Amino acid sequence: MALSKADAAPTKFADLSSRKIAYRMFGSGTPLVLAVRFRGTLDAWDPLFLDELAKSFTVVIFDYTGLGASSGEPTYLRESLAQDAKDLIDYLGFGKVVIGGWSLGGVVAQVVAAKFPEAVSHAVLIGTAPPGTPEVPGDPLFMRTAMKPQNDLEDEFILFFEPQSGRSTAAAARSHDRLANRKRDRSPTIPESTFMKLLSEAKDRSTIFPDPEGAYMSALATSEIPILVVSGDHDIACPVENWYGLSRKWQSMHLLTTPQSGHAPHHQEPEFVARAIAAFVASH
């Protein structure tokens, strides 16, 4: 069986002044740069989702500094991760891009949109949280499961899907198999010692997106950049309920909620979510 475009794409390196950023690029059309989740690397994206996106976009995925196949000193500080995205955008010579992200990567995408609006045409936020302390906190089960040194398929049901739904767990198994298709040139996994050390940097553990002065909330609420939020109806990491109240406050935000799904709606319904993103960008 032929490899998908995403699985066949070679890992390349952006040689920046202080580090090398590993990335893969494939597809054609408007550039879409995707920032990955906590503990994620180049190989954390479902290739079917990426392949569907590649029909409409030049898709770029990357590893943050010092993580996966990238070199340099690692950090999970949001501004530093956003700078990785911006530096890669500049290195590749793009003008404006669609900036997207999943979970922690969705926070990164928001920071990029707020700090570098001149570089962003649209923002796509998947399974993530808005700035500030959430009104509806995540379920502690998520972090207990996410902190395991290794996660198996049963853990993925909890982390990314809806374990009470047979439809969702069946989709989880299919996505799990697709994620294992790439056999060569895989990005190294992030060691437990590294991600635990990086977690210790957090000054406020009540939120995935600290915004003590409200600067990001203010910038995004008044932004003219079209913003698409994609969330599962039962995301135990970043509950969709935290977006509801913003629908009348953020002037350019659209919210898409998928049923019987969790923290990875784009892995449960990869073709639907990718096509929804393409339709959103084409029409806004």
C-alpha positions in Angstrom: 0.0 0.0 0.0 1.4 3.4 -1.0 2.2 5.8 1.8 0.1 8.8 2.3 1.5 12.2 1.5 2.0 13.0 5.1 3.7 9.7 5.8 5.9 10.0 2.7 7.0 13.6 3.4 10.7 13.7 4.5 11.8 15.5 7.6 13.6 18.7 6.8 15.4 21.3 9.0 15.1 25.0 9.2 18.7 26.1 10.1 18.1 29.1 12.3 20.7 31.1 14.2 20.5 29.2 17.5 18.8 25.9 16.6 17.4 23.7 13.9 13.6 23.3 13.6 12.5 19.9 12.2 9.5 20.2 9.8 7.7 18.4 7.1 5.9 20.2 4.2 3.5 18.7 1.7 0.4 19.5 -0.4 -0.4 22.7 -2.3 -2.3 25.9 -1.8 -2.4 28.4 1.0 0.2 27.7 3.7 -1.2 26.1 6.8 1.2 25.8 9.7 0.2 23.4 12.5 1.5 23.6 16.1 1.3 20.3 18.0 0.0 19.2 21.4 1.8 18.6 24.7 4.2 15.6 24.4 3.5 15.7 20.6 6.0 15.6 17.8 5.8 15.5 14.0 4.3 12.0 14.3 1.4 13.0 16.6 -0.9 14.1 13.7 -3.3 11.6 12.1 -2.0 11.2 8.5 -5.5 11.0 7.1 -6.4 14.4 8.6 -3.1 15.8 7.1 -3.7 14.2 3.7 -7.2 15.7 3.5 -5.8 19.1 4.4 -3.1 18.8 1.8 -5.8 18.8 -0.9 -6.4 22.5 -0.1 -3.3 23.7 1.7 0.5 23.5 1.7 0.7 21.9 5.1 3.6 22.4 7.5 4.1 20.5 10.7 7.1 21.0 13.0 8.8 20.1 16.2 9.3 22.7 18.9 12.8 23.8 19.7 14.7 21.0 21.6 11.8 18.5 21.2 11.4 15.6 18.8 13.9 16.0 16.0 14.6 19.7 16.6 17.7 21.0 18.4 18.2 23.7 21.0 17.0 24.2 24.6 13.5 22.9 25.1 10.7 24.8 26.8 6.9 24.8 26.9 6.7 28.6 27.5 3.9 29.7 25.1 5.7 32.7 23.7 8.8 30.7 22.9 6.7 28.1 21.1 5.0 30.8 19.1 8.4 32.2 18.2 9.3 28.8 16.8 6.2 29.0 14.5 7.0 32.6 13.4 10.6 31.9 12.8 9.7 28.9 10.6 7.1 31.0 8.7 9.8 33.5 8.0 12.4 30.9 7.1 10.0 29.3 4.5 9.4 32.7 3.0 5.6 32.7 3.5 3.6 35.9 3.6 0.4 35.3 5.5 -0.4 31.8 6.7 -3.3 30.0 8.3 -2.0 29.2 11.7 -3.5 26.2 13.4 -2.9 24.1 16.5 -4.1 21.3 18.7 -4.3 21.5 22.5 -1.1 23.2 23.6 -0.6 24.0 20.0 -3.9 25.8 19.9 -2.6 28.1 22.6 0.5 28.6 20.4 -1.7 29.5 17.5 -3.6 32.1 19.5 -0.3 33.6 20.7 0.9 33.8 17.1 -2.3 35.4 16.0 -2.2 38.0 18.8 1.5 38.8 18.6 2.1 38.6 14.8 -1.3 39.4 13.2 0.5 40.6 10.0 1.6 37.0 9.4 -1.8 35.4 9.9 -4.8 35.2 7.6 -6.9 32.8 9.6 -6.5 30.8 12.9 -7.8 27.3 13.5 -7.9 26.1 17.1 -8.5 22.4 17.8 -9.2 20.9 21.2 -7.8 23.9 23.1 -8.7 26.6 25.6 -9.1 30.3 25.4 -6.8 32.6 27.4 -7.2 32.8 31.2 -8.5 30.6 33.9 -11.3 28.4 32.6 -14.8 28.6 34.0 -15.2 24.9 33.5 -11.9 23.1 34.5 -10.7 20.0 32.9 -11.1 16.5 34.4 -8.1 15.5 36.6 -8.3 12.1 34.9 -6.8 13.7 31.8 -3.5 14.8 33.4 -3.2 11.6 35.4 -3.4 9.6 32.1 -1.3 12.1 30.2 1.5 11.8 32.7 2.0 8.1 32.2 5.5 7.4 30.7 3.8 5.5 27.9 0.2 5.6 26.7 -1.6 2.7 25.1 -4.8 2.5 23.1 -6.9 2.4 26.2 -5.3 5.6 27.4 -6.0 7.2 24.1 -9.7 6.5 24.5 -9.5 8.6 27.6 -7.1 11.3 26.4 -8.4 12.0 22.9 -11.8 10.3 22.4 -15.1 9.5 24.2 -14.7 6.2 25.9 -18.4 5.8 26.5 -19.1 5.9 22.8 -18.5 2.8 20.6 -18.4 5.1 17.6 -15.6 7.1 19.1 -13.5 4.1 20.4 -13.8 2.5 16.9 -12.5 5.7 15.4 -9.7 5.8 18.0 -8.5 2.3 17.0 -8.4 3.3 13.3 -6.6 6.5 14.0 -4.1 4.6 16.3 -3.3 2.3 13.4 -2.8 5.2 10.9 -0.4 6.9 13.3 1.7 3.7 13.3 2.0 3.6 9.5 5.2 5.6 9.2 8.1 3.3 9.9 11.1 5.4 8.9 12.3 8.9 9.6 10.1 9.2 12.7 10.6 12.0 15.2 12.0 10.9 18.6 9.5 10.7 21.4 9.8 13.2 24.2 11.4 11.5 27.3 9.5 11.6 30.6 12.3 13.5 32.3 12.1 16.2 29.7 8.3 16.8 29.7 8.2 16.6 33.5 11.0 19.2 33.7 9.2 21.5 31.3 5.9 21.2 33.2 7.8 22.6 36.3 8.2 25.9 34.4 4.5 26.6 34.8 3.7 29.3 37.3 0.0 28.8 37.0 -1.2 25.2 36.7 -4.9 26.1 36.8 -4.9 26.9 33.1 -3.3 25.8 29.9 -3.2 29.4 28.8 -2.2 31.9 31.5 -3.2 35.4 30.7 -2.9 37.3 34.0 -3.3 40.8 32.5 -5.9 39.8 30.0 -3.8 40.9 27.1 -4.3 37.9 24.9 -8.1 37.8 25.6 -8.3 41.5 24.6 -6.3 41.1 21.5 -8.2 38.0 20.2 -11.6 39.4 21.2 -11.0 42.4 18.9 -9.0 40.6 16.2 -10.3 40.8 12.6 -8.5 37.5 11.9 -11.2 34.8 11.2 -10.9 32.2 14.0 -12.3 28.7 13.8 -12.6 26.7 17.0 -13.1 22.9 16.6 -14.0 21.0 19.8 -15.4 17.7 20.8 -18.6 17.8 22.9 -16.9 16.0 25.8 -13.3 17.2 25.8 -12.0 16.4 29.3 -8.8 18.4 28.8 -10.2 21.6 27.4 -14.0 21.6 27.9 -15.9 23.2 25.0 -18.1 25.0 27.5 -15.3 27.5 28.0 -15.9 28.8 24.5 -19.6 29.3 24.7 -19.5 32.6 26.4 -17.0 34.0 24.0 -19.3 33.6 21.0 -20.8 37.0 21.6 -17.5 38.6 22.7 -14.9 37.5 20.1 -16.0 39.3 16.9 -14.5 36.9 14.4 -14.8 33.5 16.2 -16.7 30.5 14.8 -17.3 27.4 16.9 -17.7 23.9 15.5 -18.6 21.1 18.0 -18.4 17.5 17.0 -20.7 14.9 18.8 -19.6 11.9 20.8 -16.0 13.1 20.8 -13.2 14.2 23.0 -9.9 16.1 22.8 -9.0 15.0 19.2 -12.1 15.6 17.0 -9.8 15.8 14.0 -8.6 12.3 14.6 -12.1 10.9 15.2 -13.5 12.6 12.0 -10.4 13.5 10.1 -11.9 14.1 6.7 -14.9 16.1 8.0 -12.8 18.4 10.1 -10.2 18.9 7.4 -12.9 19.8 4.9 -14.6 22.1 7.4 -11.3 23.9 7.8 -10.9 24.2 4.1 -14.4 25.6 3.7 -13.9 28.0 6.5 -10.7 29.4 5.0 -12.2 29.6 1.5 -15.2 31.5 2.6 -13.8 34.0 5.1 
